[in-house]
Amino acid sequence: MRVKADQGTVQRALLQFKEDPVFEESAQLVAQGRDPAEMLQALALIPGGLRMLSAASNAVYPGGTIDRLTKELVILEASRINDCQFCLNSHIDICRRSGLSDDPITILKESKSQTPAQQAAVAFVRSAMHDNNNIPDTVFNELRKYFSDAHIAELALLLGYINMLNMFNNTLQVQYNGDYCSASD
């Protein structure tokens, strides 16, 4: 990671959020005497950084109204396209730990493993990531078969949110080191 936060700064920042479900995995790491994931260490350097993450996350992930596996597929596909090592690998482990899927990448790659709503959401991600100014009406028409306008707005916010985190992690070379794979061990 290109930035370094001293352990005291990170601990003090995370203490404010010890009951927040957004930080559940990292709270488990800290309780075990381990460092939280690098992304949270970097965000702890920014006054309000963890508060921003909490507010946005509670709105769309893990908060929000769209089912968790669909949200994970959106996050995984955007992170794959953006080549975000942290987000891609941490969300693979989160899917496994939460019982959503032992192999979420296979679900992502094989549309027959997805529900029609998940297929529409993944197609939306791919189209938006290709050219967010020119998403075809056919993509939105397909979304509307399965999602309300509020859900479509939530998908768009989730996509923007994960893209911001992908860019943050990539520019700072934040790495995922299997932290969540063993957070409950």
C-alpha positions in Angstrom: 0.0 0.0 0.0 1.3 3.4 -0.9 0.2 5.1 2.3 0.7 4.1 5.9 -1.5 4.7 8.9 -0.1 4.2 12.4 -2.0 1.6 14.4 -3.2 4.1 16.9 -4.9 6.2 14.2 -6.6 3.2 12.7 -7.7 1.8 16.1 -9.2 5.2 17.2 -11.0 5.7 13.9 -12.5 2.2 13.8 -13.6 2.4 17.5 -16.3 4.8 16.4 -17.8 2.1 14.2 -17.4 -1.0 16.3 -21.2 -1.8 16.1 -21.6 -0.8 12.4 -22.3 -3.9 10.2 -20.3 -2.3 7.4 -17.1 -3.0 9.4 -18.1 -6.4 10.7 -15.3 -8.3 9.1 -12.6 -5.8 10.1 -14.0 -5.6 13.6 -13.5 -9.4 13.9 -9.9 -9.0 12.7 -9.2 -6.2 15.3 -10.8 -8.3 18.0 -8.2 -11.0 17.2 -5.4 -8.5 17.5 -4.9 -8.3 13.7 -4.9 -5.2 11.5 -8.0 -4.3 9.6 -8.1 -4.7 5.8 -5.8 -2.2 4.1 -8.7 -0.3 2.5 -9.9 0.6 6.0 -6.4 1.5 7.1 -6.2 4.0 4.2 -9.6 5.4 4.8 -8.8 5.9 8.5 -6.2 8.5 7.4 -9.0 10.8 6.1 -11.1 12.6 8.7 -14.6 11.4 7.8 -13.4 8.7 5.5 -14.8 5.8 7.5 -18.0 7.9 8.1 -18.4 8.3 4.4 -17.9 4.6 3.8 -20.4 3.8 6.4 -23.1 6.1 5.1 -22.7 5.0 1.5 -22.5 1.3 2.5 -25.6 1.5 4.6 -27.4 3.0 1.6 -26.4 0.4 -0.9 -24.1 -2.3 0.5 -24.8 -4.2 2.7 -27.7 -1.8 3.1 -30.2 -1.2 0.3 -33.1 -3.2 -1.0 -31.7 -5.3 -3.8 -30.8 -8.9 -2.9 -27.3 -9.5 -1.7 -26.2 -11.9 -4.4 -27.2 -9.5 -7.2 -25.3 -6.7 -5.4 -22.2 -9.0 -5.1 -22.4 -9.8 -8.8 -22.5 -6.1 -9.6 -19.5 -5.5 -7.3 -17.6 -8.4 -8.7 -18.1 -7.5 -12.4 -17.2 -3.9 -11.9 -14.1 -4.9 -9.9 -13.1 -7.4 -12.5 -13.4 -4.8 -15.3 -11.5 -2.3 -13.2 -8.9 -4.9 -12.2 -9.3 -4.1 -8.5 -7.5 -6.8 -6.7 -8.8 -5.8 -3.3 -12.5 -5.5 -4.1 -12.6 -8.6 -6.4 -10.9 -11.0 -4.0 -12.4 -9.6 -0.8 -15.9 -10.0 -2.3 -15.2 -13.5 -3.5 -14.3 -14.3 0.2 -17.3 -12.4 1.5 -19.6 -14.4 -0.8 -18.1 -17.7 0.5 -18.2 -16.7 4.1 -21.8 -15.5 3.9 -22.9 -18.7 2.2 -24.0 -16.9 -1.0 -21.7 -19.0 -3.2 -18.6 -21.0 -3.0 -17.7 -19.9 -6.6 -19.2 -16.5 -7.4 -17.0 -16.0 -10.4 -18.5 -19.0 -12.1 -22.0 -17.5 -11.5 -20.7 -14.3 -12.9 -19.2 -15.9 -16.0 -22.1 -18.3 -16.7 -25.3 -16.4 -17.3 -27.3 -19.7 -17.0 -26.2 -19.7 -13.4 -27.9 -16.3 -12.9 -31.5 -15.4 -12.5 -33.0 -13.2 -15.2 -32.8 -10.2 -12.8 -29.1 -10.9 -12.1 -28.5 -11.2 -15.9 -30.1 -7.8 -16.4 -28.0 -6.2 -13.6 -24.8 -7.7 -14.9 -25.6 -6.5 -18.5 -26.2 -3.0 -17.0 -22.8 -3.1 -15.3 -21.0 -4.2 -18.5 -22.8 -1.6 -20.6 -22.2 1.2 -18.1 -18.6 0.3 -17.7 -18.2 0.3 -21.5 -19.8 3.8 -22.0 -22.0 5.2 -19.3 -23.2 8.0 -21.5 -24.6 5.6 -24.0 -26.3 2.7 -22.2 -28.8 1.3 -24.8 -32.5 1.5 -24.1 -32.6 -2.3 -24.4 -30.5 -2.6 -21.3 -32.9 -0.3 -19.3 -35.9 -2.1 -20.8 -34.5 -5.4 -19.5 -33.8 -3.9 -16.1 -37.4 -2.6 -15.9 -38.7 -6.1 -16.2 -37.2 -7.0 -12.8 -36.4 -3.8 -11.0 -38.4 -0.7 -10.0 -37.0 2.7 -10.8 -35.9 2.9 -7.2 -34.0 -0.3 -7.6 -32.4 0.9 -10.9 -31.3 4.1 -9.1 -29.8 1.9 -6.3 -28.0 -0.3 -8.9 -26.5 2.9 -10.5 -25.4 4.2 -7.1 -23.9 0.9 -6.2 -22.0 0.8 -9.5 -20.7 4.4 -8.9 -19.8 3.5 -5.3 -17.8 0.4 -6.2 -16.1 2.3 -9.1 -15.0 5.0 -6.6 -13.6 2.3 -4.2 -11.9 0.5 -7.1 -10.2 3.7 -8.1 -9.2 4.5 -4.5 -7.8 1.0 -4.0 -6.0 0.8 -7.3 -4.4 4.3 -7.1 -3.1 3.6 -3.6 -2.1 -0.1 -4.4 -4.3 -1.3 -1.6 -4.1 -5.1 -1.5 -6.4 -7.7 -0.1 -4.4 -10.4 1.8 -7.2 -12.9 2.4 -8.2 -11.0 5.5 -11.9 -11.9 5.4 -11.3 -15.5 4.5 -10.0 -16.1 8.1 -11.7 -13.2 10.0 -14.0 -15.6 11.9 -11.3 -18.2 12.6 
